[in-house]
Amino acid sequence: MAVLCLLLSAVCLFDYSNTRIPNRLIVLIFLYGVVYRYWDAGGGGLSAYLINCLLVLLILYPLFKIRAVGAGDVKLYSVTAGY
């Protein structure tokens, strides 16, 4: 979990300085989540992580469409939901 905290801190720094969240960081957090959940709970943990990511993505998509939140925020919330 310390790695997740470091990655989220990097996301905060990029977001405040550039007002954008780099897709590379989001992909890195996603890959770390996949590996972490598989290592921690096996295939069941991996599928739970992917389902949680998809559910949060589907729930927040309407907010993105009405421009209430940005695309980077939706992606970030989605990949961190599984932890």
C-alpha positions as CSV (number, residue, x, y, z in Angstrom):
1,M,0.0,0.0,0.0
2,A,3.0,2.3,0.4
3,V,3.5,2.1,-3.3
4,L,-0.1,3.2,-3.9
5,C,0.4,6.2,-1.6
6,L,3.6,7.2,-3.5
7,L,1.8,6.9,-6.8
8,L,-1.2,8.9,-5.6
9,S,1.2,11.6,-4.3
10,A,2.8,11.8,-7.7
11,V,-0.7,12.1,-9.3
12,C,-1.4,15.0,-6.9
13,L,1.8,16.8,-7.8
14,F,1.1,16.4,-11.5
15,D,-2.5,17.5,-11.1
16,Y,-1.6,20.6,-9.2
17,S,1.2,21.6,-11.4
18,N,-0.2,20.8,-14.8
19,T,-3.9,20.5,-14.1
20,R,-3.7,17.1,-15.8
21,I,-3.3,13.5,-14.6
22,P,-0.9,11.7,-16.9
23,N,-2.2,8.5,-18.4
24,R,1.1,6.8,-17.7
25,L,0.5,7.2,-14.0
26,I,-3.0,5.8,-14.2
27,V,-1.8,2.8,-16.2
28,L,1.0,2.3,-13.6
29,I,-1.5,2.4,-10.7
30,F,-3.8,0.0,-12.6
31,L,-1.0,-2.5,-13.3
32,Y,0.2,-2.3,-9.7
33,G,-3.4,-3.0,-8.6
34,V,-3.7,-6.0,-10.8
35,V,-0.4,-7.4,-9.5
36,Y,-1.2,-6.6,-5.9
37,R,-4.6,-8.1,-5.9
38,Y,-3.5,-11.2,-7.7
39,W,-0.6,-11.6,-5.3
40,D,-2.8,-10.9,-2.3
41,A,-5.9,-12.9,-3.1
42,G,-5.2,-14.9,-6.3
43,G,-7.6,-15.0,-9.2
44,G,-10.6,-14.1,-7.1
45,G,-8.9,-10.9,-5.9
46,L,-8.0,-10.0,-9.5
47,S,-11.5,-10.5,-10.7
48,A,-12.9,-8.5,-7.8
49,Y,-10.4,-5.7,-8.6
50,L,-11.5,-5.6,-12.3
51,I,-15.2,-5.7,-11.4
52,N,-14.7,-2.8,-8.9
53,C,-12.9,-0.8,-11.5
54,L,-15.6,-1.3,-14.1
55,L,-18.4,-0.5,-11.7
56,V,-16.9,2.8,-10.6
57,L,-16.2,3.6,-14.2
58,L,-19.8,3.0,-15.2
59,I,-21.1,4.9,-12.2
60,L,-19.0,8.0,-12.8
61,Y,-19.3,8.0,-16.6
62,P,-22.6,10.1,-16.6
63,L,-20.8,12.7,-14.4
64,F,-18.1,12.9,-17.0
65,K,-20.6,13.3,-19.8
66,I,-22.2,16.3,-18.1
67,R,-18.7,17.7,-17.4
68,A,-19.0,17.5,-13.6
69,V,-15.7,15.6,-13.4
70,G,-12.8,15.2,-15.7
71,A,-11.7,12.1,-17.6
72,G,-8.5,11.8,-15.5
73,D,-10.5,11.9,-12.3
74,V,-12.9,9.2,-13.5
75,K,-10.0,6.9,-14.5
76,L,-8.1,7.6,-11.3
77,Y,-11.1,6.8,-9.1
78,S,-11.8,3.7,-11.2
79,V,-8.3,2.2,-10.8
80,T,-8.0,3.0,-7.1
81,A,-11.5,1.6,-6.3
82,G,-10.2,-2.0,-6.2
83,Y,-7.7,-1.5,-3.4
